[in-house]
Amino acid sequence: MEFLALKDFLDIKVEQYNQPSFIANDPICIPHGFSKPQDIEIAGFFAAILAWGQRKTIINKCKELFSRMDNEPYQFMMQHGDDDLKGLLGFKHRTFNDTDLLYFVAFFKQHYANSESLETAFLPADFAVQLNFSAEQALNHFRAYFFSLPDFPRRTFKHISSPLQKSTCKRLNMFLRWMVRKDNKGVDFGLWDTLKPANLICPCDVHVDRVARRLGMISRKQTDWQTAVELTAELRKLDPLDPVKYDFALFGLGVEEKF
């Protein structure tokens, strides 16, 4: 497909799917159930990390999780006692279990005791001097920081990916899209200001990967971090300032239209 035809086609699909109607059946509906910024961050983080399998199941599992926190995740992180933690035991979604969950809670408590926003977890201490800071740096830093507490469970490693593991980092890139993109349609939140939409990497799940390959936007044979980078480079040609808005188009074409 020629460049202008491709851009016109995908712009139309962004407009079609980047709408409030998208929210109800997508895991992003979970953070949309909250108004406090920290609640949105925590709910969004869990919704992204648990985004594995059917969307309906993911949404139901997230609702179960936050009901165990009395639907006040930030307050739970900061004020929970041992009895509150017992209420989390038995939670499970796919390979994510209560051992992983308890470490996530410990991480959030430690982080929010020192920072008002989760954005700082993605920013190295020397961020201010890094003018060309990238999503790759942010994700690599975040994984190291996330596992900086003593006695982290080794099994939890698999739930937080980074480019160093050659992963597409689909879940974390999706979370960053939610938090960073300034979206006038009310879908993405745009809570954060230091990380920029232009530097985000497109979440590359099986649907996005399949559609992008059909459109000739991916040539790499395997699907890994470099594949996500390659796709995003193509999307930047269409919109240098907001390339990951096309996630709506590619995902919508793949899931809703079976393109």
Sequence and secondary structure as in RCSB ss.txt:
>XXXX:A:sequence
MEFLALKDFLDIKVEQYNQPSFIANDPICIPHGFSKPQDIEIAGFFAAILAWGQRKTIINKCKELFSRMDNEPYQ
FMMQHGDDDLKGLLGFKHRTFNDTDLLYFVAFFKQHYANSESLETAFLPADFAVQLNFSAEQALNHFRAYFFSLP
DFPRRTFKHISSPLQKSTCKRLNMFLRWMVRKDNKGVDFGLWDTLKPANLICPCDVHVDRVARRLGMISRKQTDW
QTAVELTAELRKLDPLDPVKYDFALFGLGVEEKF
>XXXX:A:secstr
  HHHHHHHHHHHHHHHSSGGGTTTSGGGTGGG  SHHHHHHHHHHHHHT  S HHHHHHHHHHHHHTTTT HHH
HHHH  HHHHHTTTT EETTEEHHHHHHHHHHHHHHHTT S GGGGGS TTGGG TT  HHHHHHHHHHHHT ST
T  GGGGGGS  GGGT   HHHHHHHHHHH   TTSSS    SSS GGG      HHHHHHHHHTT    SS SH
HHHHHHHHHHHHH SS GGGHHHHHHHHHHTS  
